[in-house]
Amino acid sequence: MINSFLENRERIYVYLLMLILYSFMVSYAINSISVFLLLIFFFLDHRQNLKNKIKIIRTNKLVLIYMFFFVIQVLGLIYSNNIDFGLRRINVMLPILFMPAILLSEKLDYFKFLKMLNTLKYCIVFVFVYYIIIHVFIEERPLSNFVLYVINDKLGISQFYIMFILLIPMLHCISQIQIKTQVLLNTLFLFLFLFFIILLTNKTSFFTLFLMLLIKGIFLYKFKIGRYRFLLLSFIGLTVFFLAFTPQIKERTDVVLRTMDFDIETIITKNSVTLTNNTLEQRILINYLSFKEIKKHFPFGVGTGDFKDVLFESYKKVNFKRAILGDFNNHNQYMSEFLKTGAFGGVFFLILILMLINFSSIKDNYNIYIVAFFTIANFFESYLYRQHGVLIFSFIIPLFLVLERLSKTDYDKKLYKHV
């Protein structure tokens, strides 16, 4: 049995990776279990292979920075008062310690993974269609509150995180179209995923999707990839049109434009006397209060266990009604790291982001878009506050970095034959 496991180890590894991706949106429990199954899998190997993997880990700068970033979170617990909250934060961030190390040291069968990745689009479409049917035809609710009743209540996951799991199959469809594989089918899937993104009605997701498509458009124009370039550019144009005229987004944008002030004292006053709906002003105020606390507690920060309590006290001082009612976190991962563990955690997080950007290329099928999305979205959301965000950072990004490194094959030479 052990010999059979070792003989099929690469195939099992692909299955475990896909289990994490497949369960990302539908089951928190299965997702958590699969993460630690992958950790156990890492050690179930020939002794010599294990030694080689450890050697790779010890010499890989990106892996070491990931690990050191996690160690800083643990050190931030030492000077925290709220130890219980700090331990929960450490537990949520635990994959950062071992996931990049596993992904960047294990051997991945490129073609087996691509075949499994192709099925991800079917799984995601099935999940969305299933919930849409239940929501509209069984529960008789309008699509306009799909996010509230399905995404938030039933799935228990933020739109910020779902956008990533939609982004991956979209990129896969585009890469398939570029190499002239099932063009009509993949085009259909592209428009389905666009429809699902519109259902999310999330301004940040729309903005980052637009950025992704802009990068892809520049790439297609610059390198003149294949005769289906016009089809993809048309999809980009239609996407921009649909996103610009989505009613919910237009309504939210109008609210921001009509009620926006740029004087911080005015923003504080408005948010202290009423429950405002201007999310941009709310984020400006959160960042303002966070920055004051960062300066006050520089250079060590307030501690891994205390950053949420300190921020909440700041809300109460200015009577920030919406933030107090919603128990808001930083909504900015960069600010969160500097507040939590000071210059050390903040700087190492920035180093990690810059390294990931440096490893990206405009010729990437996946990596540059995922990293760019994550980099920008961190200005608007605290991604490392929940398990889904931690997995994007420690699993999805390193996984597709590895995939890009393996893509120097005949499969992708076909794509770049005109470059």
C-alpha positions, 0 to 999 in steps of 0.5 A: 500500500505504501509503495502504491501511494509513493508510485501515485504520489504526483497524481495524489498531490494534484487531487489534493490541490484541486480539493482545496480549490474546489472546496474554497467556495462551498465548505469551510470544514473540507477546505480546512481539512484539505489544507492539513492533509496537504501538510501530512502529505508533504512528509509522506515521501522517500527520505531522500526526496524529503531531504531535497525538499527541505534543502529547497525550502532552506534556500528559497528566499520567498519561502523564508520571507513567508515563514518569517512574516508568520514568525513576526505574527507570533512575536506580536502575541508576546506583547498583546493583552488579548491573548485569546484573540491573538491565538485565533489570529495565529491559528487563521494565519497558520497556512502562511508558515507551511503552504508556500514551502510545500508548493514551492518544493513539491513536484507538480505534474503540469499537464495533470493539473491543467486537466483538473483545472479545466473542470473547476469552471464546471464546478463553479458554474454548477454551484452558482446555477444551483444557488440561483435556482434555489434563490429565485425559483424556490425561495422566490427572491430577486437576484438583487439580494443574491449576495445577502442571502446566498453569498453572505448567509449560506456560503458565509464568504465575502465577495472579495474572496469569491472574486478570486475563485472566479478569476482563475477559471476566467483566466483559464478560459482566456488562455484556452481561447488563445490556443484555439481550444474549444473557443465557443465553449470557453467564450460562453463560460467567460460570459457566465463568469462575468454574469456571476461577477455582476451578481456580486455587485462589488465595486472593488471586484469590478475595478480589479477585474477591469485592471486585469482585462486592461493588462490582458488587452495590452498583452494581446495588442502588443504581441498580437496573439492569434486570430482570436485577439479580436474576440477577446478584445471584444469581451474586454469591451463588453465587460467594461460596458456591463460593469459601468452600467450595472444598476447597483454599482451606478447607485452606489457610485452616485451615493459616493459622488453626491455625498463625498467630502474631502475634509477629515473633520467633516467626515468625522462629524458626519459619521458621528451623528448618523449611519452613513452609506458612503463607503469611500468616506468610511474607509478614509476615516478608518485609515485615518484612525489606523494611521494615528494609532500606527504613529502612536505605537511605532515601531512595534505596533499594538500586538497581534492580539490587540489591533482590533481592540485598539481600532475599536477604541478609536471608533468609540472616541470619534463615535464612528457609528457605522464602524461600531455597529459593524465591528469593522476591521481595518479594511486595508491589509497594509494598515492592518500589518503596520498597526498589528506588528509595527514596522517589522510586520508591515515592511515584511508584508510589503517585501512579500508583495514586491517579491511576488510582483517581481516574479510576475510577467505580462506574458503570464496566463495567471500569476500577474493578474492574481498578484495585481488583484491581490495587491490592489484589493489589499487597499480596500480589504483586510484579506488576512483576517479570514481563512479564505484570504489567507489561502489566497495569499499562501496557497493560490498565489504560490500555486500559480507562481509554480504553474507559470514556472512550469509553463515553459512547455510545448503547450505554451510555446504554441501560445507564443509562437507569434511573439 
